[in-house]
Amino acid sequence: MTAAAEPRAASAPGGGYLGTLALAALGVVYGDIGTSPLYAIRESFFGTHSIPVSPGNVLGVLSLVFWSLVIVVTIKYHIVIIRADNKGEGGVLALMALVNGSRLARGLSPRRIMIALGIFGSALLYADGALTPAISVTSAVEGLEIATPALASWVIPVTLVILVGLFLLQSRGTARIGALFGPVMLVWFATLGVLGLSEIVRQPAVLAAVSPYHAVRFLADNPGRGFVVLGAVFLVVTGGEALYADLGHFGHRAIQIAWFSVTLPGLLLNYFGQGALLLRNPAAAVNPFYHLAPSWALYPLIALATAATIIASQAVISGAFSLTRQAVQLGYSPRLTIEHTSSREIGQIYVPAVNRGLLLLTCVLVLGFHGANTQQPTSSNIAGAYGVALSTLMLITTLMFYVMSREVWRWSFLRAAAVAGLFLCVDIPFFAANMLKIRSGGWVPLVIAAIVFTLMTTWKRGREILGKRMLEKTVPLKMLLADLAAEPPIRVPGTAVFMYGTSDGTPPALIHNLAHNKVLHEKIVFLTVVTHDVPHVAPPERVTVKRIGKGFHSVTASYGFMDDPDIGDVLAACRVKALDIRIE
């Protein structure tokens, strides 16, 4: 998911600015997928559902890894889904809002299905926000066991210290350390490539895995085990959704440049390098990533891997903050304290309640999965749960994309079905394979998502019921004006601003004030704040002023679900439209 800490991309960045955005995207967009080499290959040959380390199995798994990265991440997300933006913003909520704004909104049942899918997809991201730090940091620190087996007992304490420190630093913002994200991840991907290439040179035969023949043969020879291994192979694409969610911060060109020039080559070289190592030394399956490195480089590599996983965790934590703000704006969450950690970038926010919740949940996951199976590394236990949330989210994204392509892009049925069908041919097997993990921990993210989904939909429904009941008791504005004309009350100097959810009724606070005090201010302003199904509303279009008469004015402030309402700015805009409201 997404760090809101980076600057928004310009509509057509060029030259050095595009390069800067691409470097920044390395640190935010690709932190999750960039740390997958720490555990993805290992889970195929050493995890709960591992397979024997044989040349046929190694080439088969590598071929599945290669074509998964090509079809799911490159074709699906970088070429097709990335174009499905809602005025420059991406992510499941932006896609849901885009679909709801189409002509599909006239059909009640399909619209409800799309809303349910979008909300459940966003709920899954909260589960990912706890699982990603847990598995990433743990798998990096587990390198201590490879360097010095005597330090095995320190893995969990060190992991918890790092995680607690990471969450405690959130309130300070990421402006300063964020500048280091890109360069650190550039070094990380370069290291991945060098480690992998050094082993590929010793076993060049591993490159034969590029042929899809090995993937097909592997699945044909081992249909049962091959299907189960798909759950581990899926771990190589778990960061695919992040690049779509972060579209609004960097733009598609910067994200694509970072992927094709740095991320994809580094990942492929490392995965093939791990495969080459397993061909030469099957015993390295216990942790093929760290066994790629010479003994003298282990501790520096552990430090670099820990930094990379902290960056990956930072991205999903910031994404949870951004998602919460969107949920509040769209009415799916209670209004929470949202602190801005930067005076320059509106996207840099901190939500204390969400931060505390994720900290507690992440630590519980690390401790819980540590005790789940003491025969395996803790990260392998967490991997049993990891992937379930994101495979479900990727399937939801494909289904919503199909509807969007038909309703918004107006694609023909054949075209939309062909493109979505290709993605479903990969998404459905991955989803089904990950469902096999439910008994070994996969139920955890589903339970988390179900709880969040229930809270969000219940709050939304409660707001609708409350709003409907308040509207029934609201005095129509026309009736109030007629009563005032018949019996004019005493008017006192000054301006009174009443906030209300609709511009057609009279705020109850005004009625109470008039009934008890028997006076009205000279100038009465009804202020209505409306959140639209678009990410942003341009400032010139944000405020409309309507003069009702007898000193009454109706002001409507329109915002997108990524905008932050600011009453001071609204009142300033009113002065531009000849309605002078003095803030004092």
JOQUIWO-V448691 format. One line per field, one symbol per residue. psi: psi as a letter, one per 30 degrees, with the letter a starting at -180 (. if undefined). Layout:
BEGIN
psi = ???
END
This chain:
BEGIN
psi = bkkgfllkkleillbeeeeeeeeeeefeegeeffgefffeeefeffaehllkjleeeeeeeeeeeefeeeeeeeeeefedeffiljhfkaleeeeeeeeffaffffjeeeeeeeeeeeeeeeeefeeefeeeeeeeeeeefffeeeejffgeffeeeeeeeeeeeeeffefflgeeffffeeeefeeeeeeeeeeeefeeefifffffffkfeeeeeeeefieeeeeefeeeefffgfgefefeegefffleeeeeeeefeeeeeeeeeeeeeeeeeeeeiffffeifefffklefgeeeeeeeeeeeeeeeeeeeeeeeeeeeeeeeefggkljlkjkkgkfejffjlkjeeeeeeeeeeeeeeeeefefejfflkeeeeeffekeeeeeeeeeeeeeeeeeeeeeefhlleeeeeeeeeeeffeeeeeeeeffffefgfffeeeeeeeeeeeeeeeeeeeeeeeeeeeeegkkkeeeeeeeeeeiklkklllkkkkklfkfflkkeeeeeeeeefglklekkkjkkkkklhlekkkefgekkkkjflhgkkkkkkkllffljkjeeeeeeeeeeggjjjkf.
END
